[in-house]
Amino acid sequence: TTNEIILLRVSGPDAIKRLLEIRGASNPSDARAGSIRGDYAKGQNYDTCALEGRLSYNIFHCADSEEEAKKVIGVLV
C-alpha cells in the first residue's frame, strides 16, 4: 500500500451485500453518488488508468464472498 490502512472485519446478515452497496461499483466511474467510491474516487476510472499506464488507488476493498473474505483476512492479519 502507499498509505496506512484501516482493516474492519464485519459480520452479520447480508454483511457482504451491504458493504458492497456502501462501497459502490468496482470501477469508481460507474459508482453511484452517495457510495464511498462514487463520492470520493470519481476521478479513478480503471480503464483510463490502464490506458494511460498509471496506477489507480483503491480507497475501499470489500470481498464479494465469504471465501474471498477469508483469503483477504488471512493476508492482512
Solvent accessible surface area in square Angstrom, and as a share of the most:
residue,aa,sasa,rsa
1,T,147,0.85
2,T,100,0.58
3,N,117,0.60
4,E,170,0.76
5,I,97,0.49
6,I,159,0.81
7,L,77,0.38
8,L,138,0.69
9,R,191,0.70
10,V,74,0.42
11,S,104,0.67
12,G,45,0.43
13,P,117,0.74
14,D,94,0.49
15,A,15,0.12
16,I,44,0.22
17,K,123,0.52
18,R,148,0.54
19,L,45,0.22
20,L,48,0.24
21,E,87,0.39
22,I,89,0.45
23,R,25,0.09
24,G,9,0.09
25,A,40,0.31
26,S,67,0.43
27,N,23,0.12
28,P,1,0.01
29,S,40,0.26
30,D,104,0.54
31,A,4,0.03
32,R,140,0.51
33,A,86,0.66
34,G,58,0.56
35,S,2,0.01
36,I,54,0.28
37,R,10,0.04
38,G,6,0.06
39,D,78,0.40
40,Y,168,0.64
41,A,5,0.04
42,K,103,0.43
43,G,64,0.62
44,Q,35,0.15
45,N,43,0.22
46,Y,67,0.25
47,D,96,0.50
48,T,49,0.29
49,C,3,0.02
50,A,79,0.62
51,L,159,0.79
52,E,107,0.48
53,G,71,0.68
54,R,108,0.40
55,L,131,0.65
56,S,43,0.28
57,Y,110,0.42
58,N,87,0.44
59,I,84,0.43
60,F,43,0.18
61,H,98,0.44
62,C,13,0.08
63,A,11,0.09
64,D,97,0.50
65,S,44,0.28
66,E,124,0.56
67,E,119,0.53
68,E,52,0.23
69,A,25,0.20
70,K,144,0.61
71,K,128,0.54
72,V,36,0.21
73,I,40,0.20
74,G,57,0.55
75,V,123,0.71
76,L,83,0.41
77,V,130,0.75
